[in-house]
Amino acid sequence: MKKLLTITLLSVSLFIASTSAVSAQSAAQSYIEKFKDNAIRIMHETGVPASIILGVAMHESASGKSAIAKNLNNQFGVKGGGGAVYYKNNKKVRSSYKRYDSVMDSFKDFARIMTERKQFSHLLDKFSTSDYKGWAKGIQRGGYASSKKWAAQVLGIINKYDLNDFDDDAAPDSTKRELANNQ
């Protein structure tokens, strides 16, 4: 009887573990599908790689599942903005994180931070849109996060989901057509 109970408990535990892993995988895939075009558009406008935009957003927001991502549209853990308030389980939560009107506004603000703040703006001149590894390490060195593992974690997400494939599309279609016509 004990063996049967133990086997049953192990089976249930394995099922739950595999179900939650599949759920996390599908949440990440859904997030990528939903926001990849925004990340590519911002890459074309600013020069910040789409893989970095998506990888950092997925890392910082748990693929859109974190409380600040859901309640404040803040995908990057950006602080500031005068103390945003939201409600969780009918309780008022005061937050030091910035509130955005939309996820796209959050993406644009992240790109602005990367291109305008002194500790990150040099990355634009130093790394191409295809050098996502250089970008991730440069962002960490610039003090974006306090964890020494931050860049490795972001790079792990980029590699796991092949987000760097979006960086290959570095030139807008009209520019690619012009280049092809001139050859």
Short mmCIF file of the C-alpha atoms (twelve columns), coordinates in Angstrom:
data_MODEL
# 
_entry.id   MODEL 
# 
loop_
_atom_site.group_PDB 
_atom_site.id 
_atom_site.type_symbol 
_atom_site.label_atom_id 
_atom_site.label_alt_id 
_atom_site.label_comp_id 
_atom_site.label_asym_id 
_atom_site.label_seq_id 
_atom_site.Cartn_x 
_atom_site.Cartn_y 
_atom_site.Cartn_z 
_atom_site.pdbx_PDB_model_num 
ATOM 1   C CA . MET A 1   0.000  0.000  0.000   1 
ATOM 2   C CA . LYS A 2   2.841  2.408  0.853   1 
ATOM 3   C CA . LYS A 3   4.559  1.649  -2.459  1 
ATOM 4   C CA . LEU A 4   1.370  2.329  -4.372  1 
ATOM 5   C CA . LEU A 5   0.868  5.606  -2.520  1 
ATOM 6   C CA . THR A 6   4.493  6.619  -3.114  1 
ATOM 7   C CA . ILE A 7   4.280  5.797  -6.816  1 
ATOM 8   C CA . THR A 8   1.011  7.705  -7.124  1 
ATOM 9   C CA . LEU A 9   2.454  10.767 -5.367  1 
ATOM 10  C CA . LEU A 10  5.570  10.692 -7.550  1 
ATOM 11  C CA . SER A 11  3.458  10.398 -10.689 1 
ATOM 12  C CA . VAL A 12  1.260  13.321 -9.658  1 
ATOM 13  C CA . SER A 13  4.334  15.406 -8.790  1 
ATOM 14  C CA . LEU A 14  5.948  14.682 -12.158 1 
ATOM 15  C CA . PHE A 15  2.712  15.523 -13.960 1 
ATOM 16  C CA . ILE A 16  2.395  18.855 -12.122 1 
ATOM 17  C CA . ALA A 17  6.048  19.708 -12.762 1 
ATOM 18  C CA . SER A 18  5.781  18.940 -16.474 1 
ATOM 19  C CA . THR A 19  2.481  20.814 -16.768 1 
ATOM 20  C CA . SER A 20  3.927  23.958 -15.179 1 
ATOM 21  C CA . ALA A 21  7.020  23.740 -17.405 1 
ATOM 22  C CA . VAL A 22  4.800  23.494 -20.485 1 
ATOM 23  C CA . SER A 23  2.701  26.380 -19.187 1 
ATOM 24  C CA . ALA A 24  5.794  28.575 -18.710 1 
ATOM 25  C CA . GLN A 25  7.011  27.621 -22.186 1 
ATOM 26  C CA . SER A 26  3.656  28.494 -23.763 1 
ATOM 27  C CA . ALA A 27  3.492  31.790 -21.825 1 
ATOM 28  C CA . ALA A 28  6.911  32.705 -23.207 1 
ATOM 29  C CA . GLN A 29  5.946  31.702 -26.744 1 
ATOM 30  C CA . SER A 30  2.703  33.713 -26.498 1 
ATOM 31  C CA . TYR A 31  4.636  36.729 -25.227 1 
ATOM 32  C CA . ILE A 32  7.086  36.494 -28.123 1 
ATOM 33  C CA . GLU A 33  4.312  36.194 -30.713 1 
ATOM 34  C CA . LYS A 34  2.403  39.092 -29.197 1 
ATOM 35  C CA . PHE A 35  5.326  41.540 -28.963 1 
ATOM 36  C CA . LYS A 36  7.972  40.526 -31.534 1 
ATOM 37  C CA . ASP A 37  6.708  42.997 -34.153 1 
ATOM 38  C CA . ASN A 38  6.866  45.834 -31.618 1 
ATOM 39  C CA . ALA A 39  10.432 44.869 -30.688 1 
ATOM 40  C CA . ILE A 40  11.485 44.729 -34.350 1 
ATOM 41  C CA . ARG A 41  9.861  48.110 -35.055 1 
ATOM 42  C CA . ILE A 42  11.661 49.694 -32.098 1 
ATOM 43  C CA . MET A 43  14.946 48.108 -33.236 1 
ATOM 44  C CA . HIS A 44  14.531 49.802 -36.628 1 
ATOM 45  C CA . GLU A 45  13.753 53.142 -34.980 1 
ATOM 46  C CA . THR A 46  16.467 53.109 -32.303 1 
ATOM 47  C CA . GLY A 47  19.156 50.524 -33.046 1 
ATOM 48  C CA . VAL A 48  18.510 48.555 -29.840 1 
ATOM 49  C CA . PRO A 49  18.380 44.852 -30.842 1 
ATOM 50  C CA . ALA A 50  14.937 43.248 -30.855 1 
ATOM 51  C CA . SER A 51  16.408 40.255 -29.020 1 
ATOM 52  C CA . ILE A 52  17.558 42.519 -26.195 1 
ATOM 53  C CA . ILE A 53  14.184 44.262 -25.977 1 
ATOM 54  C CA . LEU A 54  12.299 40.961 -25.844 1 
ATOM 55  C CA . GLY A 55  14.849 39.102 -23.705 1 
ATOM 56  C CA . VAL A 56  15.044 41.812 -21.052 1 
ATOM 57  C CA . ALA A 57  11.252 42.247 -21.057 1 
ATOM 58  C CA . MET A 58  10.686 38.503 -20.668 1 
ATOM 59  C CA . HIS A 59  13.259 38.291 -17.880 1 
ATOM 60  C CA . GLU A 60  12.070 41.339 -15.947 1 
ATOM 61  C CA . SER A 61  8.323  40.675 -16.346 1 
ATOM 62  C CA . ALA A 62  8.270  36.858 -16.251 1 
ATOM 63  C CA . SER A 63  6.918  37.002 -19.816 1 
ATOM 64  C CA . GLY A 64  4.254  39.493 -18.806 1 
ATOM 65  C CA . LYS A 65  3.106  37.548 -15.728 1 
ATOM 66  C CA . SER A 66  4.603  39.747 -12.981 1 
ATOM 67  C CA . ALA A 67  2.376  42.062 -10.942 1 
ATOM 68  C CA . ILE A 68  3.977  45.237 -12.304 1 
ATOM 69  C CA . ALA A 69  3.716  43.948 -15.881 1 
ATOM 70  C CA . LYS A 70  0.020  43.153 -15.482 1 
ATOM 71  C CA . ASN A 71  -0.993 46.162 -13.410 1 
ATOM 72  C CA . LEU A 72  1.339  48.895 -14.637 1 
ATOM 73  C CA . ASN A 73  2.254  47.718 -18.174 1 
ATOM 74  C CA . ASN A 74  5.865  47.919 -16.941 1 
ATOM 75  C CA . GLN A 75  7.762  45.145 -18.714 1 
ATOM 76  C CA . PHE A 76  11.280 46.209 -17.680 1 
ATOM 77  C CA . GLY A 77  11.135 46.945 -13.952 1 
ATOM 78  C CA . VAL A 78  11.660 50.663 -14.576 1 
ATOM 79  C CA . LYS A 79  11.288 52.664 -11.397 1 
ATOM 80  C CA . GLY A 80  9.963  56.188 -11.054 1 
ATOM 81  C CA . GLY A 81  6.868  58.001 -12.180 1 
ATOM 82  C CA . GLY A 82  5.526  59.323 -8.901  1 
ATOM 83  C CA . GLY A 83  4.401  56.227 -7.019  1 
ATOM 84  C CA . ALA A 84  1.903  54.266 -9.071  1 
ATOM 85  C CA . VAL A 85  -1.004 52.601 -7.296  1 
ATOM 86  C CA . TYR A 86  -2.860 49.429 -8.251  1 
ATOM 87  C CA . TYR A 87  -5.140 46.970 -6.513  1 
ATOM 88  C CA . LYS A 88  -4.309 43.358 -5.746  1 
ATOM 89  C CA . ASN A 89  -6.849 41.153 -3.968  1 
ATOM 90  C CA . ASN A 90  -8.893 44.270 -3.151  1 
ATOM 91  C CA . LYS A 91  -5.896 45.836 -1.405  1 
ATOM 92  C CA . LYS A 92  -4.265 49.054 -2.508  1 
ATOM 93  C CA . VAL A 93  -0.633 48.561 -3.527  1 
ATOM 94  C CA . ARG A 94  1.695  51.544 -3.770  1 
ATOM 95  C CA . SER A 95  4.551  50.918 -6.133  1 
ATOM 96  C CA . SER A 96  7.857  52.629 -6.821  1 
ATOM 97  C CA . TYR A 97  7.646  51.334 -10.391 1 
ATOM 98  C CA . LYS A 98  6.615  53.471 -13.324 1 
ATOM 99  C CA . ARG A 99  3.137  53.080 -14.844 1 
ATOM 100 C CA . TYR A 100 2.751  53.010 -18.637 1 
ATOM 101 C CA . ASP A 101 -0.382 53.501 -20.712 1 
ATOM 102 C CA . SER A 102 0.536  50.465 -22.832 1 
ATOM 103 C CA . VAL A 103 3.142  47.739 -23.186 1 
ATOM 104 C CA . MET A 104 4.393  49.502 -26.327 1 
ATOM 105 C CA . ASP A 105 5.044  52.643 -24.240 1 
ATOM 106 C CA . SER A 106 7.095  50.490 -21.870 1 
ATOM 107 C CA . PHE A 107 9.108  49.081 -24.804 1 
ATOM 108 C CA . LYS A 108 9.715  52.580 -26.192 1 
ATOM 109 C CA . ASP A 109 10.836 53.884 -22.798 1 
ATOM 110 C CA . PHE A 110 13.307 51.023 -22.423 1 
ATOM 111 C CA . ALA A 111 14.784 51.878 -25.837 1 
ATOM 112 C CA . ARG A 112 14.921 55.551 -24.816 1 
ATOM 113 C CA . ILE A 113 16.802 54.609 -21.645 1 
ATOM 114 C CA . MET A 114 19.256 52.540 -23.690 1 
ATOM 115 C CA . THR A 115 19.889 55.333 -26.196 1 
ATOM 116 C CA . GLU A 116 19.743 58.450 -24.009 1 
ATOM 117 C CA . ARG A 117 21.135 57.598 -20.576 1 
ATOM 118 C CA . LYS A 118 24.873 58.114 -20.297 1 
ATOM 119 C CA . GLN A 119 25.618 54.675 -18.821 1 
ATOM 120 C CA . PHE A 120 23.988 52.919 -21.805 1 
ATOM 121 C CA . SER A 121 24.040 55.293 -24.803 1 
ATOM 122 C CA . HIS A 122 27.600 54.301 -25.800 1 
ATOM 123 C CA . LEU A 123 26.335 50.770 -26.515 1 
ATOM 124 C CA . LEU A 124 24.673 52.031 -29.686 1 
ATOM 125 C CA . ASP A 125 28.055 53.036 -31.135 1 
ATOM 126 C CA . LYS A 126 29.933 50.061 -29.725 1 
ATOM 127 C CA . PHE A 127 27.642 47.155 -30.736 1 
ATOM 128 C CA . SER A 128 25.600 46.338 -33.824 1 
ATOM 129 C CA . THR A 129 22.036 45.049 -33.621 1 
ATOM 130 C CA . SER A 130 23.395 41.539 -34.179 1 
ATOM 131 C CA . ASP A 131 25.748 41.669 -31.152 1 
ATOM 132 C CA . TYR A 132 23.130 40.871 -28.515 1 
ATOM 133 C CA . LYS A 133 25.788 39.338 -26.232 1 
ATOM 134 C CA . GLY A 134 27.745 42.604 -26.168 1 
ATOM 135 C CA . TRP A 135 24.539 44.525 -25.501 1 
ATOM 136 C CA . ALA A 136 23.484 42.291 -22.589 1 
ATOM 137 C CA . LYS A 137 26.895 42.456 -20.936 1 
ATOM 138 C CA . GLY A 138 27.114 46.223 -21.557 1 
ATOM 139 C CA . ILE A 139 23.695 46.814 -20.019 1 
ATOM 140 C CA . GLN A 140 24.741 44.821 -16.949 1 
ATOM 141 C CA . ARG A 141 28.031 46.756 -16.671 1 
ATOM 142 C CA . GLY A 142 26.009 49.976 -16.952 1 
ATOM 143 C CA . GLY A 143 24.205 49.056 -13.732 1 
ATOM 144 C CA . TYR A 144 20.767 48.121 -15.070 1 
ATOM 145 C CA . ALA A 145 20.456 45.292 -12.544 1 
ATOM 146 C CA . SER A 146 22.345 44.449 -9.374  1 
ATOM 147 C CA . SER A 147 22.543 40.684 -9.989  1 
ATOM 148 C CA . LYS A 148 25.880 39.452 -11.306 1 
ATOM 149 C CA . LYS A 149 23.936 36.748 -13.198 1 
ATOM 150 C CA . TRP A 150 21.564 39.176 -14.955 1 
ATOM 151 C CA . ALA A 151 23.266 39.186 -18.382 1 
ATOM 152 C CA . ALA A 152 23.646 35.392 -18.352 1 
ATOM 153 C CA . GLN A 153 19.955 35.025 -17.501 1 
ATOM 154 C CA . VAL A 154 18.875 37.371 -20.296 1 
ATOM 155 C CA . LEU A 155 21.227 35.626 -22.739 1 
ATOM 156 C CA . GLY A 156 19.760 32.282 -21.647 1 
ATOM 157 C CA . ILE A 157 16.279 33.499 -22.619 1 
ATOM 158 C CA . ILE A 158 17.513 34.908 -25.929 1 
ATOM 159 C CA . ASN A 159 19.239 31.627 -26.791 1 
ATOM 160 C CA . LYS A 160 16.419 29.375 -25.577 1 
ATOM 161 C CA . TYR A 161 13.849 31.099 -27.791 1 
ATOM 162 C CA . ASP A 162 16.216 32.085 -30.660 1 
ATOM 163 C CA . LEU A 163 15.265 35.736 -30.179 1 
ATOM 164 C CA . ASN A 164 18.432 36.769 -32.021 1 
ATOM 165 C CA . ASP A 165 16.707 35.593 -35.222 1 
ATOM 166 C CA . PHE A 166 14.703 38.846 -35.014 1 
ATOM 167 C CA . ASP A 167 17.951 40.841 -35.110 1 
ATOM 168 C CA . ASP A 168 18.790 39.439 -38.571 1 
ATOM 169 C CA . ASP A 169 16.036 41.642 -39.945 1 
ATOM 170 C CA . ALA A 170 18.093 44.727 -39.096 1 
ATOM 171 C CA . ALA A 171 17.109 46.775 -42.133 1 
ATOM 172 C CA . PRO A 172 13.483 47.696 -42.849 1 
ATOM 173 C CA . ASP A 173 12.017 46.044 -45.957 1 
ATOM 174 C CA . SER A 174 12.167 49.269 -47.986 1 
ATOM 175 C CA . THR A 175 15.898 49.612 -47.261 1 
ATOM 176 C CA . LYS A 176 16.490 45.969 -48.203 1 
ATOM 177 C CA . ARG A 177 14.684 46.536 -51.515 1 
ATOM 178 C CA . GLU A 178 16.830 49.610 -52.212 1 
ATOM 179 C CA . LEU A 179 20.001 47.665 -51.455 1 
ATOM 180 C CA . ALA A 180 18.890 44.795 -53.722 1 
ATOM 181 C CA . ASN A 181 18.066 47.210 -56.562 1 
ATOM 182 C CA . ASN A 182 21.495 48.854 -56.342 1 
ATOM 183 C CA . GLN A 183 23.371 45.551 -56.691 1 
# 
